[in-house]
């Protein structure tokens, strides 16, 4: 099973730039882009939070996440990030939930 990298960024543009950087930096695929408009959206740098889900080997996901984080921070910023090295079957079901 592949590792999964989760990267939350501010805004749609930053999500696309981060995804592009990640895919160029390592052998990963973008599994999904999800959106979330939190209740405190008007206090955020951009009123939309996007989460990118990357798939690949642990090493590739780590390299992709580093590149994506750097790219997103050059635009609007990163909310949070996390890598799941070997998701369980139940976690896999949750990862399929997508707003886009």
Residue pairs with C-beta under 8 A, 6 or more apart in sequence:
1 86
1 87
1 92
2 55
2 56
2 57
2 61
3 55
3 56
3 57
3 58
3 60
3 61
3 83
3 84
3 85
3 86
3 87
4 31
4 53
4 54
4 55
4 61
4 83
4 84
4 87
4 95
5 22
5 28
5 52
5 53
5 54
5 55
5 56
5 61
5 62
5 64
5 65
5 68
5 81
5 82
5 83
5 84
6 51
6 52
6 53
6 54
6 80
6 81
6 82
6 83
6 84
7 18
7 22
7 51
7 52
7 54
7 65
7 68
7 69
7 72
7 78
7 80
7 81
8 49
8 50
8 51
8 52
8 78
8 79
8 80
8 81
9 15
9 18
9 49
9 50
9 51
9 52
9 68
9 72
9 76
9 77
9 78
9 79
10 44
10 45
10 46
10 48
10 49
10 50
10 72
10 76
10 77
10 78
10 79
11 45
11 46
11 48
11 50
11 75
11 76
12 35
12 48
12 50
13 75
13 76
14 46
14 50
14 71
14 72
14 75
14 76
14 77
15 33
15 50
15 52
15 72
17 71
17 72
17 74
17 75
18 52
18 68
18 69
18 71
18 72
19 30
19 33
19 52
19 68
20 71
21 67
21 68
21 70
21 71
22 28
22 30
22 52
22 54
22 64
22 65
22 67
22 68
22 71
23 29
23 30
23 64
24 67
25 63
25 64
25 66
25 67
25 68
26 56
26 59
26 60
26 61
26 62
26 63
26 64
26 67
27 56
27 57
27 60
28 54
28 55
28 56
28 60
28 61
28 64
29 54
29 55
29 56
30 52
30 53
30 54
30 55
31 53
31 54
31 55
31 95
32 52
32 53
32 95
32 98
32 100
33 50
33 51
33 52
33 53
33 98
33 100
34 50
34 51
34 53
34 97
34 98
34 99
34 100
35 48
35 49
35 50
35 51
35 99
35 100
36 48
36 49
36 50
36 51
36 99
37 47
37 48
37 49
38 44
38 49
41 47
41 48
45 76
45 77
46 76
49 79
52 68
53 95
54 61
54 64
54 65
54 68
55 61
56 64
58 83
58 85
61 83
62 83
65 81
65 83
69 78
69 81
72 78
84 91
87 95
